Amino acid sequence: MKKHLLLIGFSCTGKTSLGKQVFGDGFIIDSDIEVLKWIENETGESFAHIYEVYMNRERDSAIALIE
């Protein structure tokens, strides 16, 4: 039986780093990265971090895009 572990918490607290240490790079799905890929595909814009979406767009536009 496959087992899954979901790490939740505030951004930049080490969830991905901990997951990579325990399970290795190939078994981690980082939701921030997946959201960024989707946003880049939808908008054609490139962002290095999820917070850049908020910095580069007006607040309401960023929230609407992420929701």
C-alpha positions as a printed Julia matrix, in Angstrom:
67×3 Matrix{Float64}:
  0.0    0.0     0.0
  1.3    3.44   -0.92
  1.59   5.93    1.87
  1.42   9.67    1.43
  2.48  12.47    3.73
  1.06  15.97    3.35
  3.1   18.72    4.94
  1.19  21.94    5.48
  2.31  25.23    6.94
  3.38  28.75    6.18
  5.54  29.49    3.14
  9.31  29.29    3.56
  9.19  27.15    6.71
 11.06  24.18    5.22
  8.28  21.79    4.16
  9.84  21.03    0.77
 13.35  20.76    2.23
 12.15  18.32    4.88
 10.27  16.26    2.31
 13.34  16.05    0.06
 15.52  14.97    2.99
 13.09  12.22    3.98
 11.81  11.01    0.6
 14.24  12.33   -2.04
 13.7   14.79   -4.88
 11.69  12.47   -7.11
  8.82  12.01   -4.7
  7.98  15.61   -3.8
  5.2   17.73   -5.27
  5.51  21.36   -4.23
  2.13  23.05   -4.58
  3.68  26.53   -4.91
  5.67  25.36   -7.93
  2.6   23.69   -9.46
  0.56  26.88   -9.01
  3.36  28.94  -10.58
  3.48  26.6   -13.59
 -0.26  26.97  -14.05
 -0.11  30.78  -13.73
  2.76  30.99  -16.22
  0.81  28.81  -18.66
 -2.33  30.96  -18.27
 -0.65  34.38  -18.42
  2.59  33.85  -20.33
  4.37  35.64  -17.46
  7.26  34.08  -15.55
  7.55  34.23  -11.76
 10.33  32.92   -9.51
  8.17  32.74   -6.38
  4.45  32.77   -5.62
  4.78  36.13   -3.88
  5.88  37.75   -7.14
  2.36  37.23   -8.46
  1.16  39.61   -5.75
  4.03  42.06   -6.25
  3.67  42.26  -10.04
 -0.12  42.48  -10.18
 -2.75  44.42   -8.35
 -4.01  42.53   -5.3
 -7.49  41.75   -6.68
 -6.06  40.57  -10.0
 -3.56  38.28   -8.26
 -6.19  36.79   -5.96
 -8.58  36.19   -8.87
 -5.82  34.48  -10.84
 -4.78  32.19   -7.99
 -8.33  31.29   -6.99
